[in-house]
């Protein structure tokens, strides 16, 4: 994979991570996004699934299709950092899904 493609994927993962943190943090302070719990929940679940889709696809490519071997990383450290970034964004997406599900099935505040 060329350098520009790596940088694009890193930027995409970073933006998705920040978006997920912003969505989850909003509920710590405001407890609502639209004023309707079910709509907030639907937005959260869909957003969380979208956030999780990118690192999941990267991890499938890395582990099962071995694209990381065809295009080797410059070092083991860079491979571990790439793996850590994907796992972190996947975790953030899981938190967004949990937050959305909580809004979806929770009672009104």
C-alpha positions in Angstrom: 0.0 0.0 0.0 1.5 3.4 -0.9 2.2 6.1 1.6 -0.8 8.3 0.6 -3.2 5.4 1.0 -1.9 4.7 4.5 -2.1 8.4 5.5 -5.7 8.5 4.2 -6.7 5.5 6.2 -5.0 6.9 9.3 -6.8 10.2 8.9 -10.2 8.4 8.3 -9.7 6.3 11.5 -8.7 9.4 13.5 -11.7 11.4 12.4 -14.1 8.5 13.1 -12.5 8.1 16.6 -13.0 11.7 17.4 -16.5 11.7 16.1 -17.3 8.7 18.3 -15.8 10.3 21.3 -17.7 13.5 20.6 -21.0 11.6 20.3 -20.5 9.6 23.5 -19.2 12.7 25.4 -22.3 14.7 24.4 -24.5 12.3 26.4 -22.3 12.8 29.5 -23.2 16.5 29.5 -26.4 17.0 27.6 -28.2 13.6 27.8 -29.8 14.2 24.4 -28.9 15.1 20.9 -32.3 15.6 19.3 -34.6 15.5 22.3 -36.0 12.1 21.4 -34.4 9.1 23.0 -35.3 6.6 20.3 -33.9 8.9 17.6 -30.7 9.5 19.6 -30.4 5.8 20.0 -30.9 5.0 16.3 -28.3 7.7 15.4 -25.9 6.2 17.9 -26.3 2.6 16.8 -25.9 3.5 13.1 -23.0 5.8 13.8 -21.3 3.1 16.0 -21.7 0.4 13.3 -20.2 2.8 10.7 -17.3 3.6 13.0 -16.7 -0.1 13.6 -16.9 -1.0 9.9 -13.6 0.7 8.9 -11.3 -0.9 11.5 -13.0 -4.2 11.1 -12.4 -4.2 7.4 -8.7 -3.2 8.0 -8.3 -6.0 10.5 -9.9 -8.6 8.2 -7.5 -7.5 5.4 -4.5 -7.6 7.7 -5.2 -11.0 9.3 -7.2 -13.1 6.8 -6.2 -11.7 3.4 -2.7 -11.0 4.4 -2.5 -7.7 2.6 -0.1 -6.5 5.3 2.3 -9.2 4.1 2.1 -8.3 0.4 2.7 -4.7 1.4 4.9 -5.1 4.5 5.1 -2.5 7.2 8.3 -0.6 7.5 8.8 -2.1 11.0 7.2 -4.2 13.6 6.5 -1.1 15.5 4.5 0.5 12.7 2.5 -2.8 12.3 1.7 -2.7 16.1 0.7 1.0 15.9 -1.6 0.3 13.0 -3.1 -2.6 14.9 -3.5 -0.5 18.1 -5.2 2.3 16.1 -7.7 -0.1 14.6 -8.5 -1.8 17.9 -8.9 1.6 19.6 -11.3 2.9 17.0 -13.2 -0.4 17.1 -13.5 0.0 20.9 -14.7 3.6 20.5 -17.3 2.3 18.0 -18.5 -0.3 20.5 -18.9 2.4 23.1 -21.0 4.5 20.7 -23.2 1.4 19.9 -23.6 0.9 23.7 -24.5 4.5 24.3 -27.0 4.5 21.4 -28.5 1.2 22.6 -28.9 2.7 26.1 -30.6 5.7 24.7 -32.8 3.5 22.5 -34.1 1.3 25.3 -33.7 3.6 28.2 -36.4 5.6 29.8 -36.8 9.4 29.3 -34.7 11.5 31.6 
